[in-house]
């Protein structure tokens, strides 16, 4: 039986709580590493690992030097917002970033067109990761404040409906942008796939997205590319059921370990069957069994059905994996050559929480 490699897509960092939640139902998860190590919490190191795409060599050293150069350049030319302000500005300068022009004039940027695209993609992803980490840190801070406020309300016996609204003249909301992890999503996807191609996986990949918008954008990109080349494709989206999304640790006993193992194995079996085009009737029976397992898991975990996210599987049919826009041909082994693009996405707040 062919193993499956699950990759976080197209982000290269997540909050600790989000990684822990994903690991409840995923057999494993790999996070793309360019220069910085993937942020893997101690509690999930057995199921989450970094996927280093660059070895030691000239290209790796060049990318590392360029990224450090961006940071140094930002300290001098950052303007409002300091380094983060400059990084956000640099991300917006898609065609001719100021720093890249400077480095080309100095001869530090690679002359080879292909390597140049790799370096640009790597720099973009590293800068996006820094922005994401700052946004996640800010969001966690507000979560802690919210928890403290709720604790005080409980101590004082104040119900939510008893609270009086507070007038404010602030123009900007003092909360992090909920869509910050979707910032420049098309370019994130393109850059991620470009870097991913440097080290093709041995096993068929599944792209794990914390937002349905990621899959929508990827499919739109595929559609645009196919229209230009005259190729056709179709998609199948399958709802796999509710998945637990807890802030608390898993309960012990009551067969929870066996149930978790069963759900993870069932998920892998179902993905393989869906990707290989199993007969619809057989696939539907497998889906019903998997959904029932997820529902039992949510019940054992005490997850509320009103706030339980839903897991979706999307398979792009009639299109090989290597046809993904921005992804050069992959030298996958064996049957993985015909493996279609497969996406898993979490609907309802996703990796925000």
N, C-alpha and C positions, 0 to 999 in steps of 0.2 A: 504494500500500500504506500502510495506516494505521500511524503510529508508535505505540509504547507508552511510557508513562511509568512507571518503576519507583520506588516509594516505600518507604522503610524504614518499617515499621509494627509497633507503635505507639510505637517509641522515637525519641528525637531526639538520641541520641548513641551512639557505639560506640567500641570500642578501635581503635587504628590497625591492629592485625593483623587484626581481624575485617573491617574495611572492605577491606583488601587482599585477603583471601580471597574475599569476596563478588564483588569486581571481576574475579576470575579467570574467572568464567563469566557474569556479568551484562553486558549491553550497556552499561548505565549505572545509576546509582542516585541518587535525590534524597532529601534529608533535610529534614524540616520545620523551618523557622526561625520563631521567634516574636520574641524579643528578642535572644537570643544567637546568634552565628553557628555554623553547623554545624562540628564539628571534622573537617576534611578534611585528611588527611596529604598532604604534597607529592607523594608517589609516585603518588597516585590522583586528582589534581585534574582530570585529563582525563576521568575516568569517574564521579566523584562530585561533586555540587554541592548547595548549600543551596537550599531552596525557600521563599523568604520569602513569608509569607501576609499580612503587614501592611505597608502603605505608610506614608508619613508622614502623620499626621493626628491628630485628637483621640483616637480609640480607641487608636492605638498609644501615644500619650503617656500615656494613662490607665493602660494595662496596664503600661508601663514604670515609672510612678510607684508603682503598687500593688505590683509585685514588689520595688522598692527599699524600699518601706515594710515589706514582710514581713521583709526582711533586717534593717532597723533595729530592728524590733519584736523579732526573734529575739535580737539582741544584748542586749536588756534582759530579755526574758522567756524566754530559751532554756532555762534550767534545765539538768539533766544532759545532757551531750553538746553543749552550746553551740548554735550555729546549726543544725547538722545534726540535733541532738536536737529542736529546735523544729520544723524543717521536717517531720521524720517525724511528730511529734505533729499538726502542722497537716494533713498528708495524711490522718491517721486521723480527724480531725474533719470528716467528710464534709458533714454538714448545716449546722452553724453554727460555722465556725472563728472563734476569738476575734478574730483580726485583722480579718476581714471585718465582724463586728458593729461593731467600733470604727470602721472606715472608713465604714460606712453612717451611723453616728451623726454623723460629721464631714461627711457629704455628699460624700465622695470617690468612693463607689461609684456607678456609673451607675444612674439610676432606671428606665431602660427594661429590661424583663424579658429581652429577647433579648440586649441588650448585656451585661447582668449575667451571663448564662450564658457568653457568650464570654469575659468577663474571668475568671470562675472557672476555665474550662477552660484558658485561657492560663497563669494562675498555677499551676495544678496541674501542667501539663506542664513549666514552667520549674523548679519545685521538684523534680519527679521527675528531670529532667535533672541537676540538681546532685547529687542522691543517687546517680544512676547513675555520674556521673563519679568520685565519691569511691569507690564500690564497684569500678569498673574500675581506678582507680589502685591500690587496695589489692590487687586480684587480680594486676595486673602486677608489683607488688612481690614477692608470693609466687612468681610465676613466675620472677623473676630470682633469688630465693633458691634455688629448686629447681634452676635451671640451674647456679648456683655449686656447690651440693652435689654434683650429678652430675659436674661437672668435677673436684672434689676426689677423688671416688670413682674416677674414671678414672685420675687421676694416681697414687693410692695402690694401684690395682689391687684395689679392694674391690668384690665383686659384691653385688648387691641382697640375695641370700639370706644373705650373710655378716653383714649388719648386725644388731646386737642391738637389740631393742625398748627404748625408753626409758620408764621409769615416770614418770608425771606426775600431779599432784593438781589440775591445772587443770580447772575445771568447764566452761568454754566452749572450743570448739576454736579454735585460732589460725589459722583459714582463713576467707576470705570466704564469705558465704552464696551457694551456687550458684544459688539461686532469687531473688536480689536484683533481677534485671532483670525478674522476673515479679511484683514487689511491686505490689499493687492493680491487677492486670491489667485487670479489667473497667472500672474508672474510667479507666485509661490509654487503652483503646480508645475509650470514649465521648468523652473529651476530645479525643483526636487527630482523630477524625472531625468533631467540632464545629468545630475550628480549620481543618481541611482544607477545609471547605465555604466558608470565606471567600474562597478563591481556587481555584475548580475548574480542573483541568488542561485544556489544549486537546486532549490525546490520551487515549485510554482508559488508566485506571490499573491497575497490578498492585501488590498490597500484599505486600511482601517481609518475611517474619517469620523471625527467627533461631531460633525455638522452635516445635515443633508445638503446644505448649500455647496459643500465641497464636491459631492457627486454630481450635482446639477451642473456646476461649472465644468467639471471634467467631461461630462457628456456633451455639453455645448461645444467644447473644444474639439471633441471627436467628430461631432456633426459638421462643424465648419471645415475640418480637414478632409472629411469624406466627400463633402460637396465639391471641394476643389479638385479632388483626384478622381471623382466619379465612382467611388466605392460605396457600397451599401452596408448597413448594419442594422441590428435590432437589439432591444434591451428587454430583459426580464427582471422586474423588481418584485421581491418576495418578502413579506413581513414574517419575521421569524419569532415574534412574540415579545413580551415584556422582559426586561432584564433588570436585576436589582441595581440600585444606584444609591448606596448607603454612605453615610458619614461615620457610622459605627462599625466596629469589627464584626466579622461573621459569628453567628452563634455556634457553640460547640455541641457535638453530639447529634442525636436525631438523624443520623445518616447523612449529614450535610456534606461531608467529605466525598462520600460515594456519589451523591447527587451532583456535586460540582464536577467530578470527573466524568460522569455520564453526559452532562450537558456539553462539556468541552469536547469530548469525543464525538458526540452527536453533531455538533456544529461543524467539525472538520469533515465528517462523513457527508453531511448534507452539501457543503460547499463543493466537494469533489464531484458529487453526483450532478449538481446543478451546472457546474462548469463543463462537464462531459456530455451534457444534453440527455440526461436520463428521461425516460418516458414520463409524461406529465402526471399520470395516475400514481405511479410509484413515487415520484418526487413529492406529490401532495401528501401522501401517507407519511413520508419521512418528515415533511414540514410540520404536520400535525403532531407527530411524536415529539419533535424537538420543541415545539411551542408548548406542549403540555409539560415537558421537563422544565422549561424556563418559568412557567407559571408556578410550578411546585417550588422552584428555587426562590422565587420572589416571596411566596407564602412563608417558607421556612425562615427567610431573612426578615420578615416583618415589613416588607416594602409596601407602601401605600399604593393602591391601584390608580389613584388620582394623579400621582406624580411620578409614576414609573415610566422610564423611557422605553421606546420600542426599537428593536434591532431590525434593520433592513439589509437584505442582500440584493445587490444589483449586478447582473452578469451582462456584459456586452457581447452579443452573439454575432456570428458571421464576421468577426474581426479578430485577427491574432493580436496577442499582447504587444508584439513589436510594432504594430501599426498605431500605437498611441502617439499623438502629436508631441514632438519634443523628445521622444524616447528613441534613440538609435537602436538598431537591431540587437536583440539580446541573444547571447549564445547559451541559452538554457539547455540543459541536458535532457535527453530522452523525450518522454511524452510532454514535458513542460513546453516544448517548442510550440505546440498547438493550444496552449493554455490561453483562454480569453482574458481580457481585463475584468477583474472581479473586485467589487467594492463592498465593504461593510460600513454602515453608517448608523449612528445613534441619533434618534429623533427625540426632541424635547430637552432642550438646554444642553445636551451633549457634554463636551469637555469643559464647559464653563464652570460646572459645579464640582 
